[in-house]
Amino acid sequence: MTGTHSDRILARLMTLHPKIIDLTLDRMLPLLAKLDHPEQRLPPVIHVAGTNGKGSLLAYLRAMLEAAGYRVHVYTSPHLVRFAERIRLAGKIIEEDALSQLLLDCEAANGETPITYFEITTIAAFKAFADTPGDILLLETGLGGRYDATNVVACPALTAITPISHDHAEFLGTDLAGIAGEKAGIIKAGAPVVIGLQDPVVLEILQKTAETLGSLSYIYDREWSCHKVAGGWQYDGMNGARVFPMPALHGVHQIENAATAVACLNHLGGFDVPDAAINKGLAAVEWPARMQRLRHGPIVKAFPAHVEVWLDGGHNPAAGEQIAKSFANWNETEPKPTYLIAGMLNTKDQKAFFSKLAPVITTGHCITIPEEAAATPAVDLASMAQAGGLDMTEMPSLMAAVEALKPTLAEKPSRLLIAGSLYLAGQVLRENG
């Protein structure tokens, strides 16, 4: 905790319900009614669900829409360093005083009625978006879709579903078709849906849902696709081919995320985003802890200049696979040994995550994520890494792991990857200043 007023209010809100997550909309509706239904007073909404790529998609959409001159509200979760990151009003992260007052208003209206932390803070965000002039709201689901707290928006302008894979098994189960059914819950009658690359089982469920509701669907590899070309990447859509520069975000999968954003803008009525604004957005886009290269701070300074330090919040097998592809791609042109510092929550498929990374990682260390009740102890995580094919040992802290790697990484050009959790990524960003 940073000790701000909003932190103290948020700590109180955590006590209003015994469960951190409890998927239902029943507790949302009475409080929304008390606050004059802010969810009905929003600007046009793009509602996004999926397992991987949601945050990157929203980052591209924000950058492109802002480059076209629009006032963009954004709701994302979780935050990395400060809760305020979750609520962006007309291009700016909400101010501390405004956030505190907003939370107090919602707390007063709710009283002692049981409600989860995510539910009441989502309602607070809706109130901020309704009360602040804006042209569009980019809304990310927290978990799932059908019973996610964000799914009280009845008439979005457009929905988008990024690649769906296994994650949050304790809430969504392990059946991919069942997970897809939950994510499909954001699709609404009359609102077009853009669908990213999916497993065939998932795609069938998403298509059937859209057809049943009468929602026009725009599907990757059917109505639109993308591929790398010399000097950039090509978007192939219903109106022909367009070539764009490479995005500022690193990783081979970012072409697909950027293309999903272009597909959304193509099928979003009432907004004009020319290719010049898309190009500007691709150059300006920022999304911390997603294949982010750290360039300053004590972690970077611990190593010689020939060591690249990378941070990624990826925490499921699909994310591990994408991270590995990026490092393998770099190694084709500039081979360097890559070392890993990992911390993960006990709710994740750790062995599968490590097995995806194993082909590109030389060795590394596991740590326990500080101040996280669900953090896997470093010694147990190292065992899971070894089961996934990685030679990892436990370390007592992030900086202890950094110190342990210094002699090896000092010898020659190399890469250090810190990954396994967005909660770990937030700790890294705090410790690294």
N, C-alpha and C positions, 0 to 999 in steps of 0.2 A: 504494500500500500504506500502511496506517496503522501498520504495524510491530508489531501485536499478535502474541502467540504463535501464534494460529490462522492469521494471515496467513503466517507463516514455514512452518508445516506445509503449508498449502494450496499454497504455491509449490513445495514438494518434490513434492507429489502431482501437480502439473502435468507433471512430468518422467517419469512412469511409463509414458506411452504417447506415441508420436510424433504421433498425431492428437488434436486437441482433441475431435472428435466422430467416433465410429465405431459406427454403428448395428448392434448385435447384443446378445444377452443372454448369450452364451457366457462372457464374463469375469465376469459378475455372480454366477453360480450357485455356483462354488467358494468365493468369499469369503463369500457368505451362509451357506453350509453351515458354514464355520469359525466363524461368529459365532452358531451355533445358530438359524439361519433367523428373523431378526427379521421378515421379510416375512410369516411365518405367525403371528405373535404380535401383530398390530395390532388396534386397535379397528375397528369397522365403517368402511369406506372409501367415499368418493365420489371417483371417478376422473374427471378432466376433461381432455378434449383439444379441439382446435380451432385456428383461426388467430388470431382476434380475440375478445376478451371473456373469455378464460379467467380472467385475474387478477381482473377485476371480478366475475365470477360467484363466485369463491372468497371475495372480500371481502364480498359480500352474504351468502353462506351462513354465513360465520364470524360476522358481526354478528348475523344472525337467530338462529342456534343459541345463541350466547352470551347473547343477550337472553332466550332460553328457559331459561337456566340450565345449559347443557351445557358440559363441558370440551372445547375444540376444539383439535386438533392441525392444523397447516397446513404444507404443503410447496409452495413456489413457486420460480420462477427466471425470469430472473436476478435478482440483488440490485441495488439502486441504489447504496447507500453502503457497507454492511458485509455480508459473507457471512452473518452470523448472521440477517439478515432472512429468509433462505430457510426457516428452521426455527423454527416457533412451537409451543411446548409448552404445552398446556392454557391458551392465551390469552396467553402471554408469549414474546417472542423469547428464544431460548436464550442462557444466560449465557456469557460469554467462557471462563471456566474449564471449564465443562461441555463447550463446543464443542471446546476444545483437547484435552481428555482423550479425547473421543469420536473425534476425528481420529487421535490417537496410537494408540488401540486398533485402529482399522481399518487404519492404516498398518502396525502390527506384525503383524497377522494376515495382511495381504496380502504383506508382504515386498517383493521386487523384481519380482513378477509384473506383467506389463503390464496396465494397466487405465486407463481414461480418468478424467479429473478429475470429470466429471459422474457417472460410475458409482460411484466410491468415495465421493463425497460424498453421493450418494443412499442408498447402503448405510449410511453413518453416520447419516443422517436416519432411516432405518427403525429402526436400533438405538435411537435416542433415543425414537422414537414407541412402540416395543415396551416400553421400560424405564420409561416415564413414564406414570402413570395418566391416561387420557383416555377420553372417551365416543365420539369420532368423529374420523376423519382426512380432511381435505380434501387431495387429492393431485393436483397439476398435472403433466401431462407436460412434459418439457423440449422435445422435438422429435419430431414424427410421432406415433406411438402404438404400432404393432405391435412395433417393436424398441427403443422408448424404455426407458431404464433403470427407469422407474417401473412398467413393465408386467410385473413379476414377481408382482404381487398377483393371485392366481388367482381369488378370490371376493369382489369388491367388493360392497358393499350396493347401489350404484347407479352408473351411469356417465352422463356428460353430454358432449355434443359441441356446442360453440359454432360460430358460422358459420365455414365453411371457405373459404379463398381461396388465392391464390398467395403463397407465402413460402418461404424456405429452399430455393430451387430447386436449389442445389448438393448438397443431401442428399435432397430429396423429389421432384425433377424438376419439370417445368413442366406436366405433364398433370394437370388438375384431378381426373379420375377416379382416377388413380394416387395423388394426395395423399389423396383421400377414403378409398381402400382402406387406406392406412397409418394414418390417424386411426381408422378403424373397428376397428383391431386391439385397441382397449381394450374393445370390447363383449364381454361374457362371458355364457355360458349361465346362465340363472337370475337374472341381475341386470337389473333394468329399465334402460332407457336413455332419457334425455331429450334430444331433438334440437332445437336452435335453428333459426332461419331459414337455409335452405340453397338453393344453386343446385339446380335440378332434377336435374342429372347427379349431384351429390353425394348428394342425398336418396335417389335410387334405390339407390345403393350402400350407404348406411347402413341403409336399410330391408331390403334383401336380406340383409345381414349379420345383422341382428337376427332376421329370420325364420328363417334357417338355423340360428342358435344357439338359437332358442327364447327369445329375450330380448324381453320386452314393451317396445314402443317408444311414447313419448309425444312427438308431433311438433308443432312450432309450426304453427299455422293448421289443425290437425286436431283434436288433443285439447286444445290450449290456445292462447291468443293474448292480445294486450294492445293497448291504445291509450290515448292521452291523453284525459282528460276534464277538465272544469272543476275546478280545485283539486287535481288529482292524476292518477292513471292507473287504468285498469280492467283487472283480470285476468279473463279468461273461461276457465273450466276445466270439467271434467266434472261438477263439483258446482255450477255456476252462476257468477254474476258477483260479484266482490268489488272494492271500490274502496280504493286505498291512496294515501298522500301521496307527493309527488315525492321521489325519493331525494336524498341529500346529494351524491352524485357528479354532476358537471356533464356535459352532453352529451345530445342527443336520443336517442342509442342506449342510454342507461343505463336507460330504461324497459324495453327488451327484455332487458337483462342482469338487471335486478331480477326481471322476470317469469320468466326461466329459473330463477332461484333458487327462486321460489315453486313452480314446476312440480317442481323436484327435491324440495323438502320435501313436496309433496303425494304423491309416489310413493316416498318413503323410509320403509320400514317400521320400526317400533319407536321412533320419535321423535315427540314432541308439541310442535309449534311453533305456538301460537295466533296469530291475526292481530295481537294486541297486541304480541307479540314481533317479528313481521315489521315492524310500524310502527316499533317502537323501533330495530330493526336498520337500517331505511331511513334513519332520522335520524342514526344513529351511524356508519354505514359510512365507512371511510377507505381510499383506495388511491392513494398518492403517484404523481405523474408521469402520471396519466391525467386529462387536462383539469383539472389542478390550478392554481388561482389562487394565485400567490405573493403574500404580503401583507407580508413583511418581508425584511430582508437587503440586501446592497449592490446587487443588481440592481434591486430595487424602489426603493431610495432614490436610485438614479441618475436617476429620472424624477419629474416632478410627480405629485401625487395623482390627476390626471385620466387617468393612463395605467394600464391594466390589464395585468398581466404573467401570461401563461399558459404552462404547461409540459405537454407531452404526449410520451410515449415512442413514439407511433405511428410505424411505419417501413415499412408496405407500402401499396399502393394502396387497399385496403379501409379501412385506418385513416385515410388521407388523406381519403377520401370522407366518413367519419363526422365528422372534425374540421371539414371544410368545411361540412357540414350544420349543425353547432352554431353556427359563426360566422355563417352565413347566417341562421339562426333568430334569433340575437340582433340582427342588423342590421335585421330587420323591425321591431323595436320600438325599438331604440336604435342607429341607424347610426353606425359609427365606422370609420375606416380601420384596417386591420390590417397590421402589419409582421411579417416572419418572420426569425428566426435559425435556420439549419438546419445540422445535422451528421449524416452518415449513414455506414453501413458499405458497402463495395464489393460486398457480397453481395445488396444490395437493388435492387428495380426503381425506381431513383431518378427517372427521367423520368416514369413513371406516377404516382408519389407526388406530385411537384410539379404535374403536370397536374390532379390532383384538387383541389389547394389553390389553383390559379391564380385561380379565380373570386372568391375572398374575400381575396386578398393584394394589397396595394398594391406593395410592393417589400421588399427585405431583403438579408441577407448570409449567406454560407456560411462555415463554419469547419471545420477538421479536428478531429475528436474527439481530445483528447489521450490518449496512452498506449494507443491501440488499434491493433494491427497491421493490422487490416482497414479502418481508417478511410479514407474517400475524401479525397484532398487537396482543400482548399477551392477551388482554382482549377478542378479537374475537376468538383467538385460544382456550382459556379456555372454551368458550361457545360451540365450536365444540367438544372439549373433553367431555364435559358434555352430549352433544347430542349423543356421541358415548359410553356413559356409564361409563365415568371416572370422578371422583371427583377431578377436577384440578382448581387451582386459578392462576391469573396472578401475575408475579413478574417483576420488572423493569430491571433485568439483570441476567446473569448466576450466578455471585457470590452472588447476593441477594437471588436467589433461593437456592443456596448451604447453605448460612447462615440460611435461614428459615428452612431447613431440618435438620440442625445439632442436635438440641435437641432431635428430634424423633429418628434419626438414631443412636444416641449415646447410646440409651437404650439397644439395643440387636443386635445380628448379623443380617445384612440386606444387600440388594443390591440396588444400585442406577444406573438407566439407563438414559443416556442422548442420545436422539434420535430425529429423525424427518426430518433431512436434512444433506446432505454432506456439505452444506455451514455452518451450525451450527457446524458440526464436525470439520471443519477447524478452526473456531473461538475458539472452546474448546481446540484444540491442540496448538493454538497460546497462549491462556491465561494460559494454563497449562505448558507452556515451552517445 
